[in-house]
C-alpha cells in the first residue's frame, strides 16, 4: 500500500467513536453553523447585486434558482454517500478500504459533475422552454447558465472533498472550505456584476464567473486541507482494489439522498403555486417568511449535516449505544431550539415582517404564516436529523420513503383539501402538519433502526 494510505490506529481514525458524545455534537455542529450560514449568504449577495441590474435580470435568476438548487441536491447526495461510507469504514477499523472508498468517491464526484455539466449545457434551451421562461429573458438565462454548466464539475468536486472531510469528523475544515468560496463570491460579485474601482462589470454573467472562481478557490482550499488528514487524495489507491465495492456503497446512499434532498424544494414549489391562488400578498409573505425560516433553522441544518459522521463512525465501530445516545441528544436539541423559535418569532411576527415589507396585507399574511408554521420547526429539525442518521447507517431508502410520504401524502393533500375553506392558512397549516408528521415518523424510524442492533461490543 502507498505511503499516504499508511493506516493509523482505528481509535485515532474513528475519533468520534470515543470521548464525550455531547462534546462531539457541539464540536461538529458549531463549525457547521458557520459553513451553512456562509453558503446561504451566497444567494443573498447574488440577488442583491443582480437586482441592481434591473427587473429582467432578477426575473432571470428566479428561473435559474430552482435548477441550481435541484443540481446542488444531487451534489449533496453524492457528498452524503461519501460521508457515510468513509465514517462507517473508519469505525470498522478497515482503513485500507476506507482510503480506497474516499479516493474513489472524489474521482466519482468529479466524473458525475462532468457528465451533468455537459448534459445541462446541451439541454439549456429546451429546459427553460419547458419552464415557460419568456423569450426576452432567455438570452440572460443562457448568459449565466452556459459558464455555470461548464464550471459545474467544480461544484461536485467540493461536495466530494467535503464528504471525505465530514466522514472523518473534520467539521472545522469543512467549514473553512465553505467560507472560502463564499468569501470569494462576496468579494467578486460587486466587481464582476456591477463593476467597481473603474472596472466595468459583466452583468449577469459576472455572477456566474464569480461563482465559478469561488468554487475553484474552494476546491484548492479543500485539497490542501485534505492533505492534512489521514485520507489525502491518492488516486493510485483505486488500482489496488475493485471499483465495484466503493461505487455500489456510495450510490446506495447517494442516489436516495439526492432524491430525498430534492423532494422538499419540489413540495414548496407546488405550495407556492397553490398559494398564488390567494393573491400576490400571500405569495410575497410566503416567500419572505421562508427566508426568515431559513435563517432561523441554520443550527438545525448544521446539526443534520454533522450527525452523520458521529453516528456513522459509532455504527461502524459497533458502539450502538453511543449512536443511540447521539440521536437522542440531537432530537432533544431540535425540540428545544424549535420551541425557542416559537417563543421568539410568534409574538414578534409582525415586527419581523417589517424587515421585508411595509404593505399591511403582506405583514398580515407573514404574521399568520409564522403563527402557524413556527410550531413545526422542531419537527422539521427532527426530520432532517433523522435523514442524516438514516443515511449514515446505510438506510438512505428509508429516508427517501419518509420524506416522500411527508410531502406527497401529507403536505400537498392537506393544502388541497382545506384550501377552499381555510384560504392561505391551509397552505401554512399544510407545512405545519407535514413537519409534525415528518418529525414523528422520522425520529421514530431512525431510533427504531438504531435500537434493532445488538448491544455494544463492550457489553457483549
C-alpha positions in Angstrom: 0.0 0.0 0.0 1.2 3.5 -0.8 2.7 5.7 1.9 -0.3 8.1 2.0 -2.5 5.2 2.9 -0.5 4.1 5.9 -3.1 3.3 8.5 -3.2 4.9 11.9 -4.9 3.0 14.6 -8.7 2.7 14.3 -9.1 4.6 17.6 -7.2 7.6 16.1 -9.2 7.5 12.8 -12.6 7.0 14.3 -12.2 9.8 16.8 -15.9 10.3 17.1 -16.4 6.8 18.4 -14.7 7.7 21.7 -15.0 10.6 24.1 -18.0 12.8 25.0 -21.0 12.4 22.8 -22.2 15.9 23.7 -18.8 17.3 23.1 -18.7 15.7 19.6 -22.1 17.1 18.8 -21.1 20.6 19.8 -17.7 20.3 18.2 -19.1 19.1 14.9 -22.1 21.4 14.7 -20.7 24.8 15.7 -18.3 24.9 12.7 -21.1 23.6 10.5 -23.3 26.5 11.5 -20.7 28.9 10.2 -20.4 26.9 7.0 -24.1 26.7 6.4 -24.5 30.4 7.0 -21.7 31.1 4.5 -23.4 29.0 1.8 -26.8 30.6 2.4 -25.2 34.1 2.1 -24.1 33.4 -1.5 -27.7 33.5 -2.8 -28.5 36.7 -0.8 -25.4 38.5 -2.1 -26.0 37.4 -5.7 -29.6 38.5 -5.5 -28.6 41.9 -4.1 -26.1 42.8 -6.9 -28.1 41.2 -9.7 -31.1 43.2 -8.5 -29.2 46.3 -9.3 -29.1 45.3 -13.0 -32.9 45.6 -13.3 -36.1 43.6 -13.1 -35.2 41.4 -16.1 -32.0 40.2 -14.6 -33.8 39.5 -11.3 -36.6 37.6 -13.1 -34.0 35.6 -15.0 -32.3 34.5 -11.7 -35.8 33.4 -10.4 -35.9 30.9 -13.3 -32.3 29.8 -12.8 -32.5 29.3 -9.0 -34.8 26.2 -9.0 -32.4 24.5 -11.5 -29.3 25.2 -9.5 -31.0 24.0 -6.3 -32.0 20.8 -7.9 -28.5 20.2 -9.3 -27.0 21.0 -5.9 -29.3 18.4 -4.3 -27.6 15.8 -6.5 -24.3 17.0 -5.3 -25.3 16.9 -1.7 -26.5 13.3 -2.2 -23.0 12.4 -3.5 -21.4 14.1 -0.5 -23.7 12.3 1.9 -22.9 9.0 0.3 -19.1 9.5 0.6 -19.5 10.8 4.1 -21.5 7.6 5.1 -19.0 5.1 3.6 -16.0 6.9 5.0 -17.4 7.2 8.5 -18.6 3.6 8.7 -15.3 2.2 7.3 -13.3 4.3 9.8 -15.5 3.0 12.7 -14.9 -0.6 11.5 -11.2 0.0 11.6 -10.8 -1.0 7.9 -8.5 1.8 6.9 -7.4 0.4 3.6 -11.0 0.0 2.3 -11.8 3.5 3.8 -8.9 5.1 1.8 -10.0 3.4 -1.4 -13.6 4.5 -0.9 -12.6 8.0 -0.1 -10.4 8.4 -3.2 -12.9 6.6 -5.5 -15.5 9.0 -4.1 -13.5 12.1 -5.1 -13.0 10.9 -8.6 -16.5 9.7 -8.9 -17.9 13.0 -7.8 -15.9 14.9 -10.4 -17.0 12.5 -13.2 -20.6 12.9 -12.2 -20.1 16.7 -12.3 -18.6 16.5 -15.8 -21.4 14.4 -17.2 -24.1 16.5 -15.6 -22.4 19.7 -16.8 -22.3 18.5 -20.4 -25.9 17.3 -20.3 -27.0 20.6 -18.7 -25.2 22.7 -21.4 -26.8 20.7 -24.2 -30.3 20.9 -22.8 -30.4 24.6 -21.7 -32.8 25.8 -24.4 -35.4 23.0 -24.1 -35.1 23.0 -20.3 -36.0 26.7 -19.8 -38.6 26.5 -22.6 -40.2 23.8 -20.5 -40.2 26.2 -17.6 -42.0 28.8 -19.7 -39.2 31.3 -19.4 -40.2 34.3 -21.6 -38.3 34.8 -24.8 -36.9 38.1 -23.7 -35.3 36.5 -20.7 -33.7 33.5 -22.5 -30.5 35.4 -23.5 -29.9 36.5 -19.9 -30.6 33.0 -18.6 -28.2 31.4 -21.1 -25.5 34.1 -20.3 -25.5 32.8 -16.8 -26.1 29.1 -17.3 -23.6 28.3 -20.1 -20.5 29.1 -18.0 -22.2 27.7 -14.9 -22.7 24.4 -16.7 -19.0 24.3 -17.8 -17.9 25.0 -14.2 -20.3 22.5 -12.6 -17.7 19.8 -12.1 -16.1 22.1 -9.5 -19.4 22.0 -7.5 -19.2 18.2 -7.4 -15.5 18.3 -6.6 -16.2 20.4 -3.5 -19.0 18.0 -2.5 -16.6 15.1 -2.8 -13.9 16.7 -0.7 -16.4 17.8 1.9 -17.8 14.2 2.0 -14.4 12.8 2.9 -13.7 15.6 5.4 -17.1 15.2 7.1 -16.7 11.4 7.3 -13.5 11.9 9.3 -15.2 14.3 11.6 -13.3 17.3 10.3 -16.1 19.8 10.7 -13.8 22.8 11.1 -12.0 22.0 7.8 -15.4 21.6 6.0 -16.5 25.0 7.4 -13.2 26.6 6.1 -13.9 25.3 2.6 -17.5 26.7 2.7 -16.4 30.1 4.0 -13.5 30.2 1.4 -15.7 30.0 -1.6 -18.5 32.1 -0.1 -16.0 34.9 0.8 -14.6 34.8 -2.8 -18.2 35.2 -4.0 -18.8 38.2 -1.7 -15.7 39.9 -3.0 -16.1 39.1 -6.7 -19.8 39.8 -7.0 -19.7 43.6 -6.9 -16.6 43.7 -9.1 -17.8 41.2 -11.8 -21.5 42.0 -11.8 -21.9 45.8 -11.5 -18.3 46.9 -11.6 -16.1 48.7 -9.2 -12.8 50.7 -9.0 -13.2 51.8 -12.6 -13.8 48.3 -13.9 -17.0 47.7 -15.8 -18.9 44.7 -14.6 -20.1 41.9 -16.9 -23.7 42.0 -15.8 -25.5 38.7 -15.0 -22.7 36.6 -16.5 -20.4 38.2 -13.9 -22.4 36.4 -11.2 -21.6 33.1 -12.9 -17.9 34.0 -13.2 -17.8 34.9 -9.5 -19.5 31.6 -8.6 -17.1 29.5 -10.7 -14.0 31.3 -9.4 -15.3 30.9 -5.9 -15.8 27.2 -6.4 -12.3 26.9 -7.9 -10.8 28.6 -4.8 -12.9 26.2 -2.6 -11.5 23.2 -4.4 -7.9 24.3 -3.9 -8.6 25.0 -0.2 -10.3 21.6 0.2 -7.4 19.8 -1.5 -4.8 21.5 0.8 -6.9 20.7 3.9 -7.5 17.1 2.9 -3.7 16.6 2.7 -3.6 17.4 6.4 -5.8 14.5 7.3 -5.4 10.7 7.4 -7.1 10.4 4.0 -5.2 12.6 1.5 -6.1 12.4 -2.2 -4.1 9.5 -3.7 -5.8 8.1 -6.8 -3.3 5.3 -7.1 -5.1 3.5 -4.3 -8.1 2.9 -6.5 -6.0 0.5 -8.7 -5.4 -1.7 -5.6 -9.0 -2.9 -5.4 -12.2 -3.3 -7.3 -14.3 -0.2 -8.3 -17.5 -2.1 -7.7 -17.4 -2.0 -3.9 -17.0 1.7 -3.5 -19.3 2.6 -6.4 -22.1 0.4 -5.1 -21.6 1.6 -1.5 -21.6 5.3 -2.4 -24.5 5.0 -4.8 -26.7 3.1 -2.4 -26.7 6.2 -0.2 -26.1 8.9 -2.7 -29.0 8.1 -5.0 -31.8 8.1 -2.4 -30.2 11.0 -0.6 -30.2 13.1 -3.8 -33.9 12.5 -4.4 -34.7 13.0 -0.7 -33.0 16.4 -0.7 -34.9 17.4 -3.8 -38.3 16.4 -2.6 -38.8 19.3 -0.2 -38.0 22.0 -2.8 -40.5 20.4 -5.1 -43.1 20.4 -2.4 -42.5 24.0 -1.6 -42.7 24.9 -5.3 -46.1 23.3 -5.6 -47.2 25.1 -2.4 -46.1 28.4 -3.9 -48.3 27.7 -7.0 -51.2 26.8 -4.7 -50.9 29.9 -2.6 -50.7 32.0 -5.7 -54.4 31.5 -6.0 -54.8 33.5 -2.7 -53.2 36.7 -4.1 -49.9 38.4 -4.5 -49.7 39.4 -0.8 -49.9 35.8 0.2 -47.2 34.7 -2.2 -44.9 37.6 -1.2 -45.4 36.8 2.5 -44.8 33.1 2.0 -41.5 33.7 0.2 -40.3 36.3 2.8 -41.3 34.1 5.7 -39.5 31.3 4.1 -36.3 33.3 4.1 -36.7 34.1 7.8 -37.3 30.4 8.4 -34.1 29.6 6.5 -32.1 31.8 8.8 -33.8 30.6 12.0 -33.2 27.0 11.2 -29.5 27.2 10.4 -28.5 25.4 13.6 -30.9 22.5 12.7 -29.5 22.3 9.2 -25.9 22.3 10.6 -26.8 19.5 13.1 -28.4 17.4 10.3 -25.1 17.6 8.5 -22.8 16.9 11.4 -24.8 13.9 12.9 -23.9 11.6 10.0 -20.2 11.4 10.9 -20.9 10.9 14.6 -23.5 8.1 14.1 -21.6 6.6 11.2 -18.3 6.2 13.0 -20.0 4.8 16.1 -22.2 2.5 13.9 -19.1 1.1 12.2 -17.3 0.7 15.5 -20.3 -1.2 16.9 -20.8 1.4 19.5 -24.5 1.2 19.1 -25.3 2.7 22.5 -23.3 5.8 21.6 -25.1 6.1 18.3 -28.5 6.0 20.0 -27.3 8.5 22.6 -26.2 10.8 19.8 -29.6 10.6 18.2 -31.4 11.3 21.4 -29.3 14.4 22.2 -29.8 15.7 18.7 -33.5 15.2 18.8 -33.6 17.0 22.2 -31.8 19.9 20.8 -34.2 20.1 17.9 -37.1 20.3 20.3 -35.5 22.9 22.5 -34.4 25.1 19.6 -37.8 24.7 17.9 -39.7 25.8 21.0 -37.3 28.7 21.5 -38.0 29.9 17.9 -41.7 29.7 18.7 -41.2 31.9 21.8 -39.3 34.5 19.8 -40.9 34.6 16.4 -44.6 34.1 17.1 -45.0 37.2 19.4 -42.8 39.3 17.1 -44.1 38.1 13.8 -45.3 41.5 12.6 -42.0 43.1 13.7 -40.1 40.6 11.6 -42.4 41.2 8.7 -41.4 44.8 8.7 -37.9 43.9 7.5 -39.4 42.6 4.3 -42.3 44.9 3.5 -44.5 47.8 4.8 -47.6 46.5 2.9 -50.3 45.8 5.6 -51.6 42.8 3.6 -48.2 41.2 3.3 -47.5 41.9 7.0 -50.8 40.3 7.9 -50.1 37.1 5.9 -46.5 37.0 7.1 -47.6 37.0 10.7 -50.3 34.4 10.0 -47.7 32.1 8.4 -45.3 32.4 11.4 -48.1 32.0 14.0 -49.0 28.6 12.3 -45.8 27.2 10.8 -43.4 28.1 13.6 -44.9 25.3 15.7 -43.4 22.8 13.2 -39.8 23.9 13.3 -38.9 21.4 15.9 -40.5 18.6 13.8 -38.6 19.8 10.8 -35.3 19.6 12.8 -36.0 16.1 13.9 -36.9 15.1 10.3 -33.7 16.3 8.8 -31.6 15.0 11.6 -33.3 11.6 11.2 -32.5 11.7 7.5 -28.8 12.3 8.4 -28.9 9.3 10.7 -30.6 7.0 8.2 -28.1 8.0 5.5 -25.2 7.4 7.9 -26.3 3.8 8.7 -26.9 2.9 5.1 -30.6 3.2 5.2 -31.0 6.0 2.7 -34.0 4.4 1.1 -35.9 4.8 4.4 -35.1 8.5 4.5 -36.3 8.9 0.9 -39.5 7.0 1.6 -40.5 9.0 4.7 -39.5 12.3 3.0 -41.7 11.4 0.1 -44.6 10.5 2.4 -44.3 13.8 4.2 -44.7 15.8 1.1 -46.9 13.7 -1.2 -49.2 12.1 1.4 -49.5 14.9 4.0 -48.3 18.3 2.8 -49.9 18.6 -0.6 -53.1 16.7 0.1 -53.7 18.8 3.2 -53.3 22.1 1.4 -55.6 20.9 -1.5 -58.4 19.6 0.8 -58.5 22.7 3.1 -57.7 25.5 0.6 -61.3 26.3 -0.2 -62.4 26.7 3.4 -59.2 28.0 5.1 -57.6 30.0 2.3 -53.9 30.8 2.8 -54.0 29.3 6.3 -54.5 25.9 4.6 -51.0 26.2 3.0 -49.3 27.3 6.2 -51.1 24.6 8.1 -50.1 22.0 5.5 -46.4 22.8 6.1 -47.0 22.5 9.9 -48.8 19.1 9.5 -46.0 17.9 7.2 -43.3 18.9 9.7 -45.0 17.3 12.7 -45.6 14.1 10.7 -42.1 14.1 9.4 -40.6 14.7 12.8 -42.6 11.9 14.5 -42.2 9.3 11.8 -38.6 10.2 11.0 -37.5 10.3 14.6 -39.3 7.0 15.5 -37.9 5.2 12.4 -34.4 6.3 13.0 -34.4 5.4 16.7 -36.1 2.1 16.0 -33.4 1.1 13.4 -30.6 2.2 15.8 -32.2 0.1 18.6 -32.5 -3.0 16.5 -28.8 -3.7 16.7 -27.2 -6.0 19.2 -25.7 -4.5 22.4 -22.4 -2.6 22.2 -19.2 -4.7 21.6 -18.1 -3.7 25.1 -21.3 -5.1 26.7 -21.4 -8.4 24.8 
